[in-house]
Amino acid sequence: MEKARYVLGIDLGTSHSALSYWRKGESEISLLEVDQISSPGQRSRDSVLPSVVYLPHEGEVSKGDMLMPWGDSSAEEGKLHCVGKWARERGAQVPDRAISSAKSWLCNRLVNRNEQILPWGSSVEGKMSPVGALTLYLEHLKHCFLHEKRDEEPSADCLELTLTVPASFDELARSLTHEAAKQAGFASVTLLEEPQAAFYSWIARNEKDWREQVSPGELVLVCDVGGGTTDFSLIAVKEHGGELELVRLSVGDHLLLGGDNMDLSLAYMLKNKLQKDGHKVDRWQFSSLVSQARLGKEALLNDTSMQEAVVSIAGKGSSLMASALSTKLTRQELEEHLLDGFLPLTELEDQPKKRQASGFQELGLEYESEPAISRHLSRFLHRSWENCASNPDFAEILKNYDGPKDLEVLLPNAVLFNGGVFKSPLLRERVMQLLAKWQPEAELKEIQGDFLDLAVAHGAGYYGRSKATGHGIRIASGIGRSYYIGLESAGMAVPGIEPEVKGFCVAAQGTEEGTHISLPKMQFGLATGEEVSFRFFSSAIRAGDKAGSIVEDAPESLEETASLKVQLPSHDGQKGQLVPVTLDAEVSEMGTLQLSMQHINSEKKWDLEFNVRPQY
């Protein structure tokens, strides 16, 4: 009997992960109920898998306590770990044994993302790498799915995976995500941007009438705020041959800002209330307070009739209940902190405020210093104008744009919300209020999305189904940024002056995945036989650059994304030899950049792979 073949869509989220699936030959896209440890020795099912790993201390749990129905005890070399619900709950109590936000570390250029560095700052044994933690989440979801469909005898080689990533992920973070999927045992992997996946989910749930909800010339803002990140994308609706088409115009920066920041803000406020009542809150109690603040926030947002939520944490002393510390989170406090702190009604010209950097800092995740999502949104919409103005193709799309052209900003006609934060009508209404303030004369609408914490997984399944069948709506997008390699200028040596570094465009924004890029056959000098440095840059606002374009003063004009120190084998055994080469580039099927240098006078070729190690 032929094994069942499935297309999977996985939202590998910062806070939660989820999986959708579609069996070839059928029509419905389904969501997986994920089996996971809810307490030692107990399992439960939920629509999401918290993206947390807990590393129990010796003797805390037994191997049997972590046993899953597919026979995987989550034990590796005798060391136990747990993924999911109990990992999150226990990790809040013992934070130095919990790995969370592993996905956010993929964009941290100061660490080796394949080294065992998590939990960060902890001395616990059995630490994991960011890539290793993501691999665990993907393995868990894969095993759970295969066990669920065991009667149909599916196998990993029959699975085609669409895996989502933030639109703002650079080429290295994408490559590391793909690496995690391969390590988890997925043979066929395609990467898809999360805001696009959310939009595909909306299309899938409105296949019959989505064309009646948007019109040619409209701009749709996909506003995605999850537990750990904020992601913006702008999609244009255009008409071609009597049919509506969708084009992704711009993507925002990778912002480590989301629901977790809101929970932390509430926890600090509650801590101050407890301290005013004469109670001291230590480090471990504060970690518990963050978790309890989240529960109180969710209770108040889910039940608009509630005016306050009781928040309790364990106190100090022999009698736990007698020494428990309690306070209240009121609706007024919640709304003031969430709305005024994270979504203030700022002016359109207000941009994120930069805090002066300290000369000596604790190393860790590169969180945003500006908490106001409103200001980040303003910056994104201004940069979207700049990006589109640089590209004649986009300028043609925007001919019907009826917004304020004199302000050099693109303001949307419609908003699609995504992410767990926007399960709250209060926060969705504030974003709409903010946008209405910025364009009081325009008509603004919210296009309704469902299951905001599951839409990305569902949309990934829709995209995978469309790719497999050749039927369905596709968003014209390609890669969201242009990529450049640093090119050192030839010139006379001048004391105290470093040679100018130009940016040579090797992949233009919008290049489709699986494309071999036709670069001008320019000759470059490649240093071989000694350690040399390569510098890589990108830009989300230079859609007009083409492959082969040269940007003057790359460090000032572009964003430096990665560097590579490597010693390339010499052509004929000589050290420090400069050989003439041409450059070749390709955007792989999963959206990562691959470069190679071809020797002019022989068949010799050097491939460049992005290094994950930090360069100082």
Secondary structure, DSSP 8 states (H G I E B T S, - for coil): -----EEEEEEE-SSEEEEEEEETT----EE--EEEEEETTEEEEESSEE-EEE---TTTS-TGGG--TTS---EETTEE-EESHHHHHHHHHSGGGEEE-GGGGGG-TTS-TTS--BSTT---SS-B-HHHHHHHHHHHHHHHHHHHTGGG---GGGEEEEEEE-TT--HHHHHHHHHHHHHTT-SEEEEEEHHHHHHHHHHHHTTTTHHHH--TT-EEEEEEE-SS-EEEEEEEEEEETTEEEEEEEEE---B--SHHHHHHHHHHHHHHHHHHTT----HHHHHHHHHHHHHHHHHHHH-TT--EEEEEE--SSS-TTTT-EEEEEEHHHHHIIIIIHHS----TT---------SS---S----S---HHHHHHHHHHHHHHHHHT-HHHHHHGGG--S-GGGT----SEEEEESGGGGSHHHHHHHHHHHHHH-TTS--EE---S-TTTHHHHHHHHHHHHHHHS-S--EE---SSEEEEEEE-----BTTB---EEEEEEE-TT--TTEEE------EEEEESSEEEEEEEEESS-TT--TT-EESSHHHHSEEEEEEEEE---SSS-TTEEEEEEEEEEE-TTS-EEEEEEETTSS-EEEE----S---
